């Protein structure tokens, strides 16, 4: 039902910068010299029946893999 956004799509998003720099968790990770990982998703449009079929097939394939 969701799709992962690419780095290009995330570029320029102020929320990404805040997640990596401004949260208490990010500050703690930086202080401990750890790595910060993030993922941003977009909800897919399931109203479109062709997209809904594609989503269902992907979900089933991912479930059984």
PyMOL Python script that loads the backbone (N, CA, C, O; Angstrom):
from pymol import cmd

cmd.read_pdbstr("""\
ATOM      1  N   UNK A   1       0.793  -1.198   0.000  1.00  0.00           N
ATOM      2  CA  UNK A   1       0.000   0.000   0.000  1.00  0.00           C
ATOM      3  C   UNK A   1       0.841   1.270   0.000  1.00  0.00           C
ATOM      4  O   UNK A   1       0.345   2.363  -0.274  1.00  0.00           O
ATOM      5  N   UNK A   2       2.140   1.102   0.317  1.00  0.00           N
ATOM      6  CA  UNK A   2       3.052   2.235   0.343  1.00  0.00           C
ATOM      7  C   UNK A   2       4.237   1.939  -0.553  1.00  0.00           C
ATOM      8  O   UNK A   2       4.579   0.780  -0.788  1.00  0.00           O
ATOM      9  N   UNK A   3       4.866   3.002  -1.054  1.00  0.00           N
ATOM     10  CA  UNK A   3       6.065   2.830  -1.859  1.00  0.00           C
ATOM     11  C   UNK A   3       7.171   3.717  -1.298  1.00  0.00           C
ATOM     12  O   UNK A   3       6.928   4.838  -0.853  1.00  0.00           O
ATOM     13  N   UNK A   4       8.378   3.193  -1.328  1.00  0.00           N
ATOM     14  CA  UNK A   4       9.545   3.898  -0.821  1.00  0.00           C
ATOM     15  C   UNK A   4       9.940   5.007  -1.788  1.00  0.00           C
ATOM     16  O   UNK A   4      10.037   4.773  -2.993  1.00  0.00           O
ATOM     17  N   UNK A   5      10.169   6.210  -1.271  1.00  0.00           N
ATOM     18  CA  UNK A   5      10.610   7.319  -2.103  1.00  0.00           C
ATOM     19  C   UNK A   5      12.109   7.218  -2.337  1.00  0.00           C
ATOM     20  O   UNK A   5      12.846   6.742  -1.474  1.00  0.00           O
ATOM     21  N   UNK A   6      12.553   7.660  -3.484  1.00  0.00           N
ATOM     22  CA  UNK A   6      13.975   7.636  -3.812  1.00  0.00           C
ATOM     23  C   UNK A   6      14.684   8.816  -3.145  1.00  0.00           C
ATOM     24  O   UNK A   6      14.039   9.747  -2.663  1.00  0.00           O
ATOM     25  N   UNK A   7      16.009   8.767  -3.125  1.00  0.00           N
ATOM     26  CA  UNK A   7      16.796   9.877  -2.575  1.00  0.00           C
ATOM     27  C   UNK A   7      16.542  11.158  -3.361  1.00  0.00           C
ATOM     28  O   UNK A   7      16.516  12.246  -2.787  1.00  0.00           O
ATOM     29  N   UNK A   8      16.355  11.031  -4.669  1.00  0.00           N
ATOM     30  CA  UNK A   8      16.084  12.211  -5.498  1.00  0.00           C
ATOM     31  C   UNK A   8      14.756  12.860  -5.105  1.00  0.00           C
ATOM     32  O   UNK A   8      14.645  14.086  -5.084  1.00  0.00           O
ATOM     33  N   UNK A   9      13.752  12.041  -4.795  1.00  0.00           N
ATOM     34  CA  UNK A   9      12.455  12.578  -4.391  1.00  0.00           C
ATOM     35  C   UNK A   9      12.527  13.219  -3.007  1.00  0.00           C
ATOM     36  O   UNK A   9      11.770  14.143  -2.711  1.00  0.00           O
ATOM     37  N   UNK A  10      13.432  12.734  -2.160  1.00  0.00           N
ATOM     38  CA  UNK A  10      13.585  13.279  -0.812  1.00  0.00           C
ATOM     39  C   UNK A  10      14.433  14.540  -0.777  1.00  0.00           C
ATOM     40  O   UNK A  10      14.405  15.284   0.203  1.00  0.00           O
ATOM     41  N   UNK A  11      15.189  14.782  -1.843  1.00  0.00           N
ATOM     42  CA  UNK A  11      16.101  15.920  -1.864  1.00  0.00           C
ATOM     43  C   UNK A  11      15.329  17.229  -1.715  1.00  0.00           C
ATOM     44  O   UNK A  11      14.329  17.458  -2.395  1.00  0.00           O
ATOM     45  N   UNK A  12      15.806  18.065  -0.828  1.00  0.00           N
ATOM     46  CA  UNK A  12      15.178  19.360  -0.603  1.00  0.00           C
ATOM     47  C   UNK A  12      14.033  19.334   0.391  1.00  0.00           C
ATOM     48  O   UNK A  12      13.464  20.381   0.703  1.00  0.00           O
ATOM     49  N   UNK A  13      13.684  18.163   0.893  1.00  0.00           N
ATOM     50  CA  UNK A  13      12.602  18.060   1.876  1.00  0.00           C
ATOM     51  C   UNK A  13      13.141  18.463   3.243  1.00  0.00           C
ATOM     52  O   UNK A  13      14.048  17.808   3.756  1.00  0.00           O
ATOM     53  N   UNK A  14      12.606  19.526   3.848  1.00  0.00           N
ATOM     54  CA  UNK A  14      13.137  19.988   5.137  1.00  0.00           C
ATOM     55  C   UNK A  14      12.937  18.968   6.263  1.00  0.00           C
ATOM     56  O   UNK A  14      13.675  18.982   7.248  1.00  0.00           O
ATOM     57  N   UNK A  15      11.960  18.099   6.125  1.00  0.00           N
ATOM     58  CA  UNK A  15      11.707  17.090   7.162  1.00  0.00           C
ATOM     59  C   UNK A  15      12.860  16.095   7.268  1.00  0.00           C
ATOM     60  O   UNK A  15      13.189  15.638   8.363  1.00  0.00           O
ATOM     61  N   UNK A  16      13.471  15.761   6.139  1.00  0.00           N
ATOM     62  CA  UNK A  16      14.596  14.822   6.139  1.00  0.00           C
ATOM     63  C   UNK A  16      15.750  15.416   6.948  1.00  0.00           C
ATOM     64  O   UNK A  16      16.342  14.737   7.787  1.00  0.00           O
ATOM     65  N   UNK A  17      16.057  16.663   6.695  1.00  0.00           N
ATOM     66  CA  UNK A  17      17.128  17.330   7.447  1.00  0.00           C
ATOM     67  C   UNK A  17      16.841  17.362   8.933  1.00  0.00           C
ATOM     68  O   UNK A  17      17.738  17.148   9.748  1.00  0.00           O
ATOM     69  N   UNK A  18      15.616  17.623   9.284  1.00  0.00           N
ATOM     70  CA  UNK A  18      15.260  17.670  10.693  1.00  0.00           C
ATOM     71  C   UNK A  18      15.384  16.279  11.326  1.00  0.00           C
ATOM     72  O   UNK A  18      15.861  16.155  12.454  1.00  0.00           O
ATOM     73  N   UNK A  19      14.957  15.236  10.608  1.00  0.00           N
ATOM     74  CA  UNK A  19      15.084  13.881  11.144  1.00  0.00           C
ATOM     75  C   UNK A  19      16.544  13.527  11.376  1.00  0.00           C
ATOM     76  O   UNK A  19      16.871  12.837  12.342  1.00  0.00           O
ATOM     77  N   UNK A  20      17.425  13.996  10.495  1.00  0.00           N
ATOM     78  CA  UNK A  20      18.840  13.634  10.581  1.00  0.00           C
ATOM     79  C   UNK A  20      19.628  14.532  11.529  1.00  0.00           C
ATOM     80  O   UNK A  20      20.716  14.157  11.967  1.00  0.00           O
ATOM     81  N   UNK A  21      19.101  15.704  11.853  1.00  0.00           N
ATOM     82  CA  UNK A  21      19.860  16.657  12.661  1.00  0.00           C
ATOM     83  C   UNK A  21      19.126  17.154  13.906  1.00  0.00           C
ATOM     84  O   UNK A  21      19.761  17.400  14.932  1.00  0.00           O
ATOM     85  N   UNK A  22      17.814  17.304  13.838  1.00  0.00           N
ATOM     86  CA  UNK A  22      17.102  18.048  14.872  1.00  0.00           C
ATOM     87  C   UNK A  22      16.424  17.255  15.972  1.00  0.00           C
ATOM     88  O   UNK A  22      16.048  17.832  16.993  1.00  0.00           O
ATOM     89  N   UNK A  23      16.257  15.965  15.802  1.00  0.00           N
ATOM     90  CA  UNK A  23      15.553  15.207  16.831  1.00  0.00           C
ATOM     91  C   UNK A  23      16.516  14.788  17.941  1.00  0.00           C
ATOM     92  O   UNK A  23      17.727  14.722  17.730  1.00  0.00           O
ATOM     93  N   UNK A  24      15.975  14.509  19.106  1.00  0.00           N
ATOM     94  CA  UNK A  24      16.804  14.040  20.222  1.00  0.00           C
ATOM     95  C   UNK A  24      17.505  12.740  19.870  1.00  0.00           C
ATOM     96  O   UNK A  24      18.662  12.533  20.236  1.00  0.00           O
ATOM     97  N   UNK A  25      16.808  11.869  19.165  1.00  0.00           N
ATOM     98  CA  UNK A  25      17.398  10.590  18.771  1.00  0.00           C
ATOM     99  C   UNK A  25      18.584  10.792  17.829  1.00  0.00           C
ATOM    100  O   UNK A  25      19.618  10.140  17.978  1.00  0.00           O
ATOM    101  N   UNK A  26      18.431  11.701  16.857  1.00  0.00           N
ATOM    102  CA  UNK A  26      19.506  11.970  15.908  1.00  0.00           C
ATOM    103  C   UNK A  26      20.716  12.561  16.621  1.00  0.00           C
ATOM    104  O   UNK A  26      21.853  12.213  16.305  1.00  0.00           O
ATOM    105  N   UNK A  27      20.478  13.451  17.579  1.00  0.00           N
ATOM    106  CA  UNK A  27      21.578  14.046  18.330  1.00  0.00           C
ATOM    107  C   UNK A  27      22.319  12.984  19.139  1.00  0.00           C
ATOM    108  O   UNK A  27      23.547  13.008  19.225  1.00  0.00           O
ATOM    109  N   UNK A  28      21.578  12.062  19.726  1.00  0.00           N
ATOM    110  CA  UNK A  28      22.195  10.992  20.510  1.00  0.00           C
ATOM    111  C   UNK A  28      23.043  10.084  19.612  1.00  0.00           C
ATOM    112  O   UNK A  28      24.155   9.703  19.980  1.00  0.00           O
ATOM    113  N   UNK A  29      22.516   9.744  18.443  1.00  0.00           N
ATOM    114  CA  UNK A  29      23.256   8.892  17.508  1.00  0.00           C
ATOM    115  C   UNK A  29      24.530   9.593  17.059  1.00  0.00           C
ATOM    116  O   UNK A  29      25.590   8.969  17.008  1.00  0.00           O
ATOM    117  N   UNK A  30      24.444  10.873  16.735  1.00  0.00           N
ATOM    118  CA  UNK A  30      25.635  11.628  16.309  1.00  0.00           C
ATOM    119  C   UNK A  30      26.655  11.707  17.436  1.00  0.00           C
ATOM    120  O   UNK A  30      27.857  11.576  17.206  1.00  0.00           O
ATOM    121  N   UNK A  31      26.170  11.921  18.654  1.00  0.00           N
ATOM    122  CA  UNK A  31      27.064  12.011  19.800  1.00  0.00           C
ATOM    123  C   UNK A  31      27.821  10.692  20.005  1.00  0.00           C
ATOM    124  O   UNK A  31      28.989  10.694  20.392  1.00  0.00           O
ATOM    125  N   UNK A  32      27.152   9.579  19.745  1.00  0.00           N
ATOM    126  CA  UNK A  32      27.771   8.262  19.876  1.00  0.00           C
ATOM    127  C   UNK A  32      28.444   7.795  18.588  1.00  0.00           C
ATOM    128  O   UNK A  32      28.879   6.648  18.492  1.00  0.00           O
ATOM    129  N   UNK A  33      28.529   8.681  17.603  1.00  0.00           N
ATOM    130  CA  UNK A  33      29.159   8.429  16.309  1.00  0.00           C
ATOM    131  C   UNK A  33      28.536   7.242  15.575  1.00  0.00           C
ATOM    132  O   UNK A  33      29.238   6.448  14.949  1.00  0.00           O
ATOM    133  N   UNK A  34      27.222   7.132  15.660  1.00  0.00           N
ATOM    134  CA  UNK A  34      26.502   6.061  14.969  1.00  0.00           C
ATOM    135  C   UNK A  34      26.023   6.502  13.596  1.00  0.00           C
ATOM    136  O   UNK A  34      26.284   7.621  13.154  1.00  0.00           O
ATOM    137  N   UNK A  35      25.325   5.608  12.943  1.00  0.00           N
ATOM    138  CA  UNK A  35      24.768   5.900  11.620  1.00  0.00           C
ATOM    139  C   UNK A  35      23.281   6.177  11.745  1.00  0.00           C
ATOM    140  O   UNK A  35      22.595   5.571  12.569  1.00  0.00           O
ATOM    141  N   UNK A  36      22.789   7.088  10.929  1.00  0.00           N
ATOM    142  CA  UNK A  36      21.367   7.424  10.910  1.00  0.00           C
ATOM    143  C   UNK A  36      20.762   6.870   9.631  1.00  0.00           C
ATOM    144  O   UNK A  36      21.250   7.135   8.533  1.00  0.00           O
ATOM    145  N   UNK A  37      19.713   6.111   9.784  1.00  0.00           N
ATOM    146  CA  UNK A  37      18.989   5.527   8.655  1.00  0.00           C
ATOM    147  C   UNK A  37      17.570   6.063   8.682  1.00  0.00           C
ATOM    148  O   UNK A  37      16.965   6.186   9.746  1.00  0.00           O
ATOM    149  N   UNK A  38      17.048   6.377   7.525  1.00  0.00           N
ATOM    150  CA  UNK A  38      15.666   6.823   7.443  1.00  0.00           C
ATOM    151  C   UNK A  38      15.026   6.262   6.173  1.00  0.00           C
ATOM    152  O   UNK A  38      15.705   5.911   5.208  1.00  0.00           O
ATOM    153  N   UNK A  39      13.724   6.193   6.211  1.00  0.00           N
ATOM    154  CA  UNK A  39      12.955   5.749   5.042  1.00  0.00           C
ATOM    155  C   UNK A  39      11.689   6.597   4.975  1.00  0.00           C
ATOM    156  O   UNK A  39      11.024   6.818   5.987  1.00  0.00           O
ATOM    157  N   UNK A  40      11.370   7.061   3.791  1.00  0.00           N
ATOM    158  CA  UNK A  40      10.173   7.875   3.585  1.00  0.00           C
ATOM    159  C   UNK A  40       9.306   7.160   2.560  1.00  0.00           C
ATOM    160  O   UNK A  40       9.778   6.755   1.497  1.00  0.00           O
ATOM    161  N   UNK A  41       8.038   7.012   2.898  1.00  0.00           N
ATOM    162  CA  UNK A  41       7.106   6.292   2.048  1.00  0.00           C
ATOM    163  C   UNK A  41       5.965   7.188   1.604  1.00  0.00           C
ATOM    164  O   UNK A  41       5.621   8.161   2.274  1.00  0.00           O
ATOM    165  N   UNK A  42       5.390   6.844   0.472  1.00  0.00           N
ATOM    166  CA  UNK A  42       4.209   7.528  -0.047  1.00  0.00           C
ATOM    167  C   UNK A  42       3.093   6.494  -0.137  1.00  0.00           C
ATOM    168  O   UNK A  42       3.313   5.363  -0.569  1.00  0.00           O
ATOM    169  N   UNK A  43       1.902   6.895   0.274  1.00  0.00           N
ATOM    170  CA  UNK A  43       0.757   5.996   0.164  1.00  0.00           C
ATOM    171  C   UNK A  43       0.339   5.903  -1.294  1.00  0.00           C
ATOM    172  O   UNK A  43       0.178   6.917  -1.972  1.00  0.00           O
ATOM    173  N   UNK A  44       0.168   4.686  -1.762  1.00  0.00           N
ATOM    174  CA  UNK A  44      -0.232   4.481  -3.152  1.00  0.00           C
ATOM    175  C   UNK A  44      -1.727   4.710  -3.305  1.00  0.00           C
ATOM    176  O   UNK A  44      -2.497   4.557  -2.357  1.00  0.00           O
ATOM    177  N   UNK A  45      -2.121   5.081  -4.517  1.00  0.00           N
ATOM    178  CA  UNK A  45      -3.528   5.318  -4.830  1.00  0.00           C
ATOM    179  C   UNK A  45      -4.192   3.988  -5.163  1.00  0.00           C
ATOM    180  O   UNK A  45      -3.999   3.453  -6.254  1.00  0.00           O
ATOM    181  N   UNK A  46      -4.971   3.454  -4.231  1.00  0.00           N
ATOM    182  CA  UNK A  46      -5.632   2.178  -4.481  1.00  0.00           C
ATOM    183  C   UNK A  46      -7.004   2.364  -5.124  1.00  0.00           C
ATOM    184  O   UNK A  46      -7.698   1.387  -5.404  1.00  0.00           O
ATOM    185  N   UNK A  47      -7.392   3.605  -5.356  1.00  0.00           N
ATOM    186  CA  UNK A  47      -8.661   3.851  -6.032  1.00  0.00           C
ATOM    187  C   UNK A  47      -8.576   3.439  -7.500  1.00  0.00           C
ATOM    188  O   UNK A  47      -9.571   3.030  -8.098  1.00  0.00           O
ATOM    189  N   UNK A  48      -7.391   3.551  -8.069  1.00  0.00           N
ATOM    190  CA  UNK A  48      -7.157   3.134  -9.447  1.00  0.00           C
ATOM    191  C   UNK A  48      -7.056   1.613  -9.465  1.00  0.00           C
ATOM    192  O   UNK A  48      -6.132   1.051  -8.878  1.00  0.00           O
ATOM    193  N   UNK A  49      -7.992   0.940 -10.129  1.00  0.00           N
ATOM    194  CA  UNK A  49      -8.052  -0.522 -10.068  1.00  0.00           C
ATOM    195  C   UNK A  49      -6.818  -1.190 -10.655  1.00  0.00           C
ATOM    196  O   UNK A  49      -6.407  -2.240 -10.160  1.00  0.00           O
ATOM    197  N   UNK A  50      -6.217  -0.624 -11.685  1.00  0.00           N
ATOM    198  CA  UNK A  50      -5.026  -1.234 -12.255  1.00  0.00           C
ATOM    199  C   UNK A  50      -3.866  -1.167 -11.260  1.00  0.00           C
ATOM    200  O   UNK A  50      -3.080  -2.108 -11.144  1.00  0.00           O
ATOM    201  N   UNK A  51      -3.769  -0.049 -10.548  1.00  0.00           N
ATOM    202  CA  UNK A  51      -2.729   0.081  -9.531  1.00  0.00           C
ATOM    203  C   UNK A  51      -3.019  -0.851  -8.357  1.00  0.00           C
ATOM    204  O   UNK A  51      -2.095  -1.402  -7.759  1.00  0.00           O
ATOM    205  N   UNK A  52      -4.287  -1.028  -8.028  1.00  0.00           N
ATOM    206  CA  UNK A  52      -4.660  -1.898  -6.911  1.00  0.00           C
ATOM    207  C   UNK A  52      -4.256  -3.344  -7.194  1.00  0.00           C
ATOM    208  O   UNK A  52      -3.751  -4.025  -6.302  1.00  0.00           O
ATOM    209  N   UNK A  53      -4.467  -3.812  -8.397  1.00  0.00           N
ATOM    210  CA  UNK A  53      -4.080  -5.178  -8.767  1.00  0.00           C
ATOM    211  C   UNK A  53      -2.566  -5.330  -8.676  1.00  0.00           C
ATOM    212  O   UNK A  53      -2.065  -6.332  -8.166  1.00  0.00           O
ATOM    213  N   UNK A  54      -1.846  -4.336  -9.169  1.00  0.00           N
ATOM    214  CA  UNK A  54      -0.389  -4.366  -9.112  1.00  0.00           C
ATOM    215  C   UNK A  54       0.094  -4.401  -7.659  1.00  0.00           C
ATOM    216  O   UNK A  54       1.006  -5.157  -7.324  1.00  0.00           O
ATOM    217  N   UNK A  55      -0.511  -3.592  -6.809  1.00  0.00           N
ATOM    218  CA  UNK A  55      -0.142  -3.545  -5.391  1.00  0.00           C
ATOM    219  C   UNK A  55      -0.401  -4.893  -4.727  1.00  0.00           C
ATOM    220  O   UNK A  55       0.440  -5.393  -3.980  1.00  0.00           O
ATOM    221  N   UNK A  56      -1.558  -5.475  -4.998  1.00  0.00           N
ATOM    222  CA  UNK A  56      -1.893  -6.766  -4.391  1.00  0.00           C
ATOM    223  C   UNK A  56      -0.905  -7.845  -4.825  1.00  0.00           C
ATOM    224  O   UNK A  56      -0.488  -8.661  -4.003  1.00  0.00           O
ATOM    225  N   UNK A  57      -0.529  -7.863  -6.089  1.00  0.00           N
ATOM    226  CA  UNK A  57       0.440  -8.851  -6.574  1.00  0.00           C
ATOM    227  C   UNK A  57       1.791  -8.655  -5.891  1.00  0.00           C
ATOM    228  O   UNK A  57       2.434  -9.631  -5.502  1.00  0.00           O
ATOM    229  N   UNK A  58       2.230  -7.400  -5.740  1.00  0.00           N
ATOM    230  CA  UNK A  58       3.497  -7.119  -5.073  1.00  0.00           C
ATOM    231  C   UNK A  58       3.456  -7.543  -3.610  1.00  0.00           C
ATOM    232  O   UNK A  58       4.420  -8.109  -3.094  1.00  0.00           O
ATOM    233  N   UNK A  59       2.340  -7.269  -2.946  1.00  0.00           N
ATOM    234  CA  UNK A  59       2.217  -7.645  -1.537  1.00  0.00           C
ATOM    235  C   UNK A  59       2.278  -9.156  -1.372  1.00  0.00           C
ATOM    236  O   UNK A  59       2.943  -9.655  -0.465  1.00  0.00           O
ATOM    237  N   UNK A  60       1.595  -9.882  -2.235  1.00  0.00           N
ATOM    238  CA  UNK A  60       1.614 -11.345  -2.163  1.00  0.00           C
ATOM    239  C   UNK A  60       3.008 -11.871  -2.447  1.00  0.00           C
ATOM    240  O   UNK A  60       3.484 -12.770  -1.755  1.00  0.00           O
ATOM    241  N   UNK A  61       3.665 -11.325  -3.453  1.00  0.00           N
ATOM    242  CA  UNK A  61       5.022 -11.774  -3.789  1.00  0.00           C
ATOM    243  C   UNK A  61       5.992 -11.484  -2.640  1.00  0.00           C
ATOM    244  O   UNK A  61       6.845 -12.313  -2.323  1.00  0.00           O
ATOM    245  N   UNK A  62       5.862 -10.325  -2.027  1.00  0.00           N
ATOM    246  CA  UNK A  62       6.751  -9.983  -0.913  1.00  0.00           C
ATOM    247  C   UNK A  62       6.466 -10.843   0.308  1.00  0.00           C
ATOM    248  O   UNK A  62       7.382 -11.184   1.055  1.00  0.00           O
ATOM    249  N   UNK A  63       5.221 -11.191   0.512  1.00  0.00           N
ATOM    250  CA  UNK A  63       4.850 -12.017   1.670  1.00  0.00           C
ATOM    251  C   UNK A  63       5.475 -13.401   1.574  1.00  0.00           C
ATOM    252  O   UNK A  63       5.950 -13.942   2.572  1.00  0.00           O
ATOM    253  N   UNK A  64       5.475 -13.971   0.380  1.00  0.00           N
ATOM    254  CA  UNK A  64       5.977 -15.330   0.200  1.00  0.00           C
ATOM    255  C   UNK A  64       7.458 -15.390  -0.128  1.00  0.00           C
ATOM    256  O   UNK A  64       7.992 -16.483  -0.318  1.00  0.00           O
ATOM    257  N   UNK A  65       8.135 -14.259  -0.202  1.00  0.00           N
ATOM    258  CA  UNK A  65       9.575 -14.297  -0.526  1.00  0.00           C
ATOM    259  C   UNK A  65      10.419 -14.299   0.727  1.00  0.00           C
ATOM    260  O   UNK A  65      11.647 -14.329   0.644  1.00  0.00           O
TER     261      UNK A  65
END
""", "prot")
cmd.dss("prot")
cmd.show_as("cartoon", "prot")
cmd.util.cbc("prot")
cmd.orient("prot")
